[in-house]
Amino acid sequence: MSTTPESRDRVVDAARALSIVVVTLWHWTLSVTHRTADGDLVIPSPIDVVPGGWLPTWVR
């Protein structure tokens, strides 16, 4: 097995890995499915709940 090149920045690798974990947890936490009183299965949108939540969707 070959080693990682010395030119590779480990801090950037760690930041990428942390970002993936944060995004995954954020989606999982805010997109938990549940049943309503009528028995319908729904996935709530955090955009409707978080004040100003729509704003980050416009940033590129």
C-alpha positions as YAML, in Angstrom:
chain: A
units: angstrom
residues:
- id: 1
  name: MET
  ca: [0.00, 0.00, 0.00]
- id: 2
  name: SER
  ca: [1.46, 3.37, -0.96]
- id: 3
  name: THR
  ca: [1.66, 6.28, 1.47]
- id: 4
  name: THR
  ca: [0.02, 9.64, 1.11]
- id: 5
  name: PRO
  ca: [2.22, 12.17, -0.70]
- id: 6
  name: GLU
  ca: [4.04, 14.68, 1.53]
- id: 7
  name: SER
  ca: [2.54, 17.53, -0.51]
- id: 8
  name: ARG
  ca: [-0.98, 16.65, 0.66]
- id: 9
  name: ASP
  ca: [-2.35, 19.04, 3.30]
- id: 10
  name: ARG
  ca: [-3.72, 17.03, 6.23]
- id: 11
  name: VAL
  ca: [-5.60, 20.05, 7.62]
- id: 12
  name: VAL
  ca: [-7.58, 20.35, 4.40]
- id: 13
  name: ASP
  ca: [-8.32, 16.61, 4.50]
- id: 14
  name: ALA
  ca: [-9.57, 16.92, 8.09]
- id: 15
  name: ALA
  ca: [-11.72, 19.95, 7.20]
- id: 16
  name: ARG
  ca: [-13.29, 18.03, 4.31]
- id: 17
  name: ALA
  ca: [-14.00, 15.01, 6.49]
- id: 18
  name: LEU
  ca: [-15.51, 17.19, 9.22]
- id: 19
  name: SER
  ca: [-17.66, 19.02, 6.65]
- id: 20
  name: ILE
  ca: [-19.05, 15.73, 5.36]
- id: 21
  name: VAL
  ca: [-19.93, 14.65, 8.91]
- id: 22
  name: VAL
  ca: [-21.58, 17.99, 9.74]
- id: 23
  name: VAL
  ca: [-23.68, 18.03, 6.55]
- id: 24
  name: THR
  ca: [-24.75, 14.43, 7.06]
- id: 25
  name: LEU
  ca: [-25.77, 15.02, 10.68]
- id: 26
  name: TRP
  ca: [-27.53, 18.29, 9.80]
- id: 27
  name: HIS
  ca: [-29.61, 16.59, 7.10]
- id: 28
  name: TRP
  ca: [-30.39, 13.61, 9.32]
- id: 29
  name: THR
  ca: [-31.34, 15.73, 12.33]
- id: 30
  name: LEU
  ca: [-33.61, 18.14, 10.49]
- id: 31
  name: SER
  ca: [-35.17, 15.66, 8.08]
- id: 32
  name: VAL
  ca: [-36.53, 13.04, 10.44]
- id: 33
  name: THR
  ca: [-39.68, 11.49, 9.02]
- id: 34
  name: HIS
  ca: [-42.74, 11.14, 11.18]
- id: 35
  name: ARG
  ca: [-46.45, 10.45, 10.92]
- id: 36
  name: THR
  ca: [-49.03, 13.19, 11.33]
- id: 37
  name: ALA
  ca: [-52.24, 12.82, 13.34]
- id: 38
  name: ASP
  ca: [-53.92, 11.77, 10.07]
- id: 39
  name: GLY
  ca: [-51.39, 8.98, 9.59]
- id: 40
  name: ASP
  ca: [-49.56, 10.62, 6.67]
- id: 41
  name: LEU
  ca: [-45.80, 10.11, 6.48]
- id: 42
  name: VAL
  ca: [-44.06, 13.49, 6.21]
- id: 43
  name: ILE
  ca: [-40.54, 14.86, 6.04]
- id: 44
  name: PRO
  ca: [-40.45, 18.38, 7.46]
- id: 45
  name: SER
  ca: [-38.44, 21.03, 5.68]
- id: 46
  name: PRO
  ca: [-36.08, 22.98, 7.95]
- id: 47
  name: ILE
  ca: [-36.38, 25.91, 5.53]
- id: 48
  name: ASP
  ca: [-39.91, 26.49, 6.88]
- id: 49
  name: VAL
  ca: [-38.86, 26.26, 10.53]
- id: 50
  name: VAL
  ca: [-35.48, 28.03, 10.73]
- id: 51
  name: PRO
  ca: [-35.82, 31.83, 10.61]
- id: 52
  name: GLY
  ca: [-33.93, 33.06, 7.56]
- id: 53
  name: GLY
  ca: [-33.31, 29.44, 6.53]
- id: 54
  name: TRP
  ca: [-33.96, 30.28, 2.89]
- id: 55
  name: LEU
  ca: [-31.05, 32.73, 2.82]
- id: 56
  name: PRO
  ca: [-28.17, 30.19, 2.66]
- id: 57
  name: THR
  ca: [-29.87, 28.48, -0.27]
- id: 58
  name: TRP
  ca: [-29.26, 31.62, -2.33]
- id: 59
  name: VAL
  ca: [-25.55, 31.88, -1.51]
- id: 60
  name: ARG
  ca: [-23.24, 30.30, -4.03]
...
